[in-house]
Amino acid sequence: MPSHKSNFKRMRTSAKERERNRGYRSNLRAAVKDVREETSKAEALKKYAKAVLLLDRAASRGLIHKKTASRNKSRLSAFIQKLG
């Protein structure tokens, strides 16, 4: 346990931030998975737009690295191009 008063506050804020980030990360993974599970190109493109928005937002918040977001977007785009 922390011995300083400021450390107690830091523990509380860290816990809140951790929970918030878990939610963001969960939504992000679900959006990427939704694109991957799609079989029609038109529907995949709609879901891709949402996934890109979430990836960019996560990268700007520091939840994931910006190159990780870029790599995921690129791979999703290639997947959609393969759909007939």
N, C-alpha and C positions, 0 to 999 in steps of 0.2 A: 504494500500500500504506500501511496505517496506520503511524504512527510511535510510537504509545503502546500499551503492553501491554493496556490496557483496551479499546482499539479492536479488537484481534484477537479478543477474546472477544465483543465486540458483533457482529462479522462472523459468527462461528460461530453465535451465537444467532439472528441475523437470518436466516441461511440455513436453519436448522432450522424456524423459524417460517414462513418463506416456503413451504417444502415442505409443511408441515402445512396451511397455508391453501389451497394448491393442491388438496390432496386434499379438503378440506371443500367448496371451491367446485365441484369436479368432481362430487362426490356430489350437491350441491344442484342443479346444472344438470341432471344426469341424472334426478333425481326430478321436477323440473318438466317435463322433456321427456316422461317416462313418462305423466304425467297428460294432457298435450296430445295424445299419440298414441292415447289410449284412445277407443274408440267406444261402449262400454257405460257407462251412468251408474253402475251398481253398482260396477264395477271401478274407474272413475275416482274414485269417492268413497273407496275403500280407498287408492288411491295418493295421493289428495289429503291424507289424514290424515298420511301419511309426509312429504309435501312440506311441509306446514304445520309439522310438528315440526322439520324441518331448517331451514326459513326462520327460525323463531323462535330456534333455537339459534344460527344464523349472525348474526342481529341482536344477540343478547345478547353474543356474543363480539366484536362490532365488525367482523366480516368484511364485512357489508353494513349499510347504514343501516336503522334500524327502519321508516322510511317506505317504503323500497324493498321490504322484506319484506311490509309491509301491502299495498302496491300489487300485488305478485305474487300474494298470497293472494286479493285481491279479483278480479283478472283470472281466476285459475284457477277461482274459485267461479262467476263469470259464465259461463265456458266450460262448466262442468259443468251449470249450469242450462239451457243451450241443448241439451244432449244429450237425446235423446228416450228 
